[in-house]
């Protein structure tokens, strides 16, 4: 799947083409096209029967991806020690599909919609130590403001560790300072 994301083709079957200019030897030598299709068809990382429905309490739009996202974020934190300077940043992942949390931001390079992700990164290497997908307004309980809540949530595991944190004016508020 990673190779398919790097070397994109109009459809997955083209990776197993007999044309040497189209196919990918690394993929064709790993598995057959039929095996790949069956794996994609039946591989699920979350049990849909236990998911709360839309509008119910505990509904999570990222229910199917949440276990993988948490595992990746946890692994990032375990394998990498942050330097003294960290940065909180917002990033947009270009996405034109249909999801309820897609953002439209006319002042950003990705204007027509995407998925907004809050990230805590090492300021010198840009390694993403922690990330959170923005799903829109979840609740209206904002004691110190939205920017404050985002920064404190991303940095709660390194709070009081004497690091310098950098962020732009979107996150800046008096209680955070």
C-alpha positions as CSV (number, residue, x, y, z in Angstrom):
1,X,0.0,0.0,0.0
2,X,2.9,2.4,0.7
3,X,4.4,1.7,-2.7
4,X,1.1,2.2,-4.3
5,X,0.8,5.6,-2.6
6,X,4.3,6.6,-3.9
7,X,3.9,5.3,-7.4
8,X,0.2,6.0,-8.2
9,X,-1.6,4.4,-11.0
10,X,-5.3,4.8,-12.1
11,X,-6.3,1.4,-10.6
12,X,-4.6,-1.3,-8.5
13,X,-4.7,-4.0,-11.1
14,X,-2.2,-2.0,-13.2
15,X,0.6,-2.9,-10.7
16,X,0.3,-6.5,-11.9
17,X,0.3,-5.6,-15.6
18,X,2.5,-7.5,-18.0
19,X,3.7,-4.2,-19.5
20,X,7.2,-3.6,-18.0
21,X,6.7,0.2,-18.1
22,X,3.6,0.0,-15.9
23,X,4.0,-2.9,-13.5
24,X,6.0,-2.8,-10.2
25,X,8.4,-5.8,-9.8
26,X,8.4,-5.3,-6.0
27,X,4.7,-5.7,-5.8
28,X,4.3,-8.5,-8.4
29,X,7.0,-10.6,-6.7
30,X,5.4,-10.1,-3.2
31,X,1.9,-11.4,-4.0
32,X,-0.6,-12.0,-6.7
33,X,-3.3,-9.5,-7.7
34,X,-6.1,-11.9,-6.5
35,X,-4.5,-12.2,-3.0
36,X,-4.1,-8.5,-2.7
37,X,-7.8,-7.9,-3.6
38,X,-8.9,-10.5,-1.1
39,X,-6.8,-8.9,1.7
40,X,-8.2,-5.5,0.9
41,X,-11.7,-6.9,0.8
42,X,-11.6,-8.7,4.1
43,X,-9.0,-6.8,6.2
44,X,-10.7,-4.6,8.9
45,X,-9.0,-3.2,12.0
46,X,-12.3,-2.3,13.8
47,X,-15.5,-4.2,14.6
48,X,-18.3,-2.2,13.0
49,X,-21.0,-4.0,15.1
50,X,-19.7,-2.4,18.3
51,X,-19.5,1.1,16.9
52,X,-22.1,3.6,18.2
53,X,-24.2,5.1,15.4
54,X,-24.2,8.7,14.2
55,X,-26.0,10.9,16.8
56,X,-25.5,8.4,19.7
57,X,-23.2,9.2,22.6
58,X,-19.7,8.1,22.0
59,X,-19.9,8.3,18.2
60,X,-16.5,8.6,16.6
61,X,-16.2,9.4,12.9
62,X,-12.7,7.9,13.0
63,X,-13.8,4.6,14.6
64,X,-12.3,2.4,11.9
65,X,-9.0,4.2,11.9
66,X,-8.6,5.1,15.6
67,X,-6.7,1.9,16.7
68,X,-4.1,2.4,14.0
69,X,-3.8,6.2,14.7
70,X,-3.3,5.6,18.4
71,X,-0.8,2.9,17.7
72,X,1.2,5.1,15.4
73,X,1.1,8.0,17.7
74,X,2.1,5.8,20.7
75,X,5.0,4.4,18.6
76,X,6.2,7.8,17.6
77,X,6.4,8.8,21.3
78,X,8.2,5.7,22.3
79,X,10.9,5.6,19.6
80,X,11.8,9.3,19.5
81,X,12.9,11.6,22.3
82,X,12.0,15.2,21.6
83,X,14.7,17.9,21.7
84,X,14.4,20.9,23.9
85,X,12.4,22.9,21.3
86,X,9.0,21.6,20.2
87,X,6.4,23.1,17.8
88,X,2.6,22.9,17.7
89,X,1.3,23.2,14.2
90,X,-1.8,22.7,12.1
91,X,-1.5,20.8,8.9
92,X,-4.0,20.1,6.1
93,X,-4.1,16.7,4.3
94,X,-5.6,17.2,0.9
95,X,-8.8,15.1,0.7
96,X,-11.8,15.5,-1.6
97,X,-13.9,12.6,-0.4
98,X,-17.0,12.8,1.7
99,X,-16.4,13.1,5.4
100,X,-18.2,15.3,7.9
101,X,-15.0,16.8,9.3
102,X,-13.5,18.0,6.0
103,X,-12.3,21.7,6.3
104,X,-12.5,24.5,3.8
105,X,-9.9,27.2,4.4
106,X,-9.7,29.8,1.6
107,X,-6.5,31.4,3.1
108,X,-4.5,28.1,3.0
109,X,-2.6,26.5,0.1
110,X,-5.1,23.5,0.2
111,X,-8.3,25.6,-0.2
112,X,-10.8,23.2,-1.5
113,X,-11.0,20.9,1.4
114,X,-8.9,18.6,3.4
115,X,-8.5,17.0,6.8
116,X,-7.0,19.3,9.5
117,X,-4.5,17.7,11.8
118,X,-2.9,19.2,14.9
119,X,0.7,18.1,15.4
120,X,3.3,18.3,18.0
121,X,6.7,18.2,16.2
122,X,10.3,18.4,17.1
123,X,11.2,21.9,16.1
124,X,14.7,21.0,14.7
125,X,13.9,17.8,12.9
126,X,10.1,18.2,12.2
127,X,9.5,14.7,13.5
128,X,5.8,14.4,14.4
129,X,5.8,13.2,18.0
130,X,2.0,13.4,18.4
131,X,-1.0,14.2,16.2
132,X,-4.7,14.6,16.5
133,X,-7.3,14.8,13.7
134,X,-9.6,17.8,14.1
135,X,-13.2,16.5,13.9
136,X,-14.9,19.9,14.2
137,X,-16.4,21.3,17.3
138,X,-17.0,18.5,19.8
139,X,-18.2,20.3,22.8
140,X,-18.6,23.9,23.9
141,X,-16.6,23.6,27.2
142,X,-13.7,25.9,26.6
143,X,-12.4,27.4,29.8
144,X,-9.3,29.0,28.3
145,X,-10.0,28.9,24.6
146,X,-9.7,26.5,21.7
147,X,-6.0,27.2,21.0
148,X,-5.1,26.6,24.6
149,X,-7.0,23.3,24.7
150,X,-5.2,22.0,21.5
151,X,-1.7,22.9,22.8
152,X,-2.3,21.5,26.3
153,X,-3.8,18.2,24.9
154,X,-0.8,17.7,22.5
155,X,1.8,18.5,25.2
156,X,0.2,16.9,28.2
157,X,2.8,14.1,28.2
158,X,5.8,16.5,28.2
159,X,4.2,19.1,30.6
160,X,6.8,20.4,33.2
161,X,9.7,18.9,31.2
162,X,11.4,22.3,30.7
163,X,11.0,22.5,26.9
164,X,10.5,25.5,24.7
165,X,7.3,25.4,22.8
166,X,6.7,27.3,19.6
167,X,3.3,28.0,18.0
168,X,1.7,30.7,15.8
169,X,-0.8,33.4,16.8
170,X,-3.8,31.0,16.2
171,X,-2.9,29.2,19.5
172,X,-1.7,32.2,21.4
173,X,-3.7,33.2,24.5
174,X,-2.9,34.7,27.9
175,X,-3.5,31.5,30.0
176,X,-1.2,29.5,27.7
177,X,1.6,32.1,28.1
